[in-house]
Amino acid sequence: MKTKSKCFGLVTKKYNEFFLVDLINQENYENQIRFLCKVKKSINFKDQLIYVGDEVEIDHIDLRSKRALITSLLKRKNLLIRPSVANISNIYIIFSVEEPELNLSQVNRFLISAESMGVEVSLVLTKCDLISEKRRLFLLDKFAQWGYKAISLDLKNSNNFNTLLAELKKKKCSIFMGPSGVGKTTLLNMIIPGLQNSTAPVSNKIKRGKNTTRNVELFSILNRSYIVDTPGFNMQPFDVDIRLLPNLYSEIFKQVTEKGIKCKFRNCLHLDDEGCNLDKSFERYPFYKEMIESSKIHYYQNQED
């Protein structure tokens, strides 16, 4: 049975010249419908590639064989470079508190890298059963001062996991981001029944895990709510204009917007600038200063090129 009506779909998997596409406007169907699609030969997307997470228009739909043709690529909101996935709405930074040990500088870089994507960023702490309750509360308070209400997970208490799962079901398209060995794959296996990606233990020698996931794919955890299964997704290449970097730190952004602090110069980078009125006593300021200095070097090198 064929239908000539065009529909909009979401690319959930890509391999070779084929794409798996879920219908977006599927209110008229009882169950979620997924089509195996190819791009219509006469269509030219101006050398643009189609990625997992892209929204597309499909036509020549065959409901019996579940096949269709992609005829149009909708404008995307964002695109991660590695792995290639489009239209992310939420990034969850995943870090373990032990095995491997928590590295605050690394946590900061992951958070700021995610913030630069312009999406909602959350922090999840795993393996909290390996630390004391006092230590766990200390870390939650620390990250609250950074501007993040962290979710702490452990193997003994499923309440916080259920809270995370309920939150994910309210998001459009979420992705887990973090170093190897912190439990991203284990979390995905718990969230997506039947996924069963392989996990690898943390190396005793280098104190980090091995990447175990291979293919980029979107999984539906609720109608119109997806999570991305990624191949060892770590940190995105960081290339942000230094003039925008202060806005990525909540401690600086709040001082400017809520407290109304004003420096002498509008483009103040809050280092040793003349007339800088920023309160630099917050914990992440050394991390901020280091990122500004390294970004300035990169910025001026690009100007010379």
Summary of the structure (lengths in Angstrom):
residues: 305
radius of gyration: 22.0
end to end distance: 58.4
largest distance: 72.0
contacts: 893
relative contact order: 0.12
helix: 26%
strand: 25%
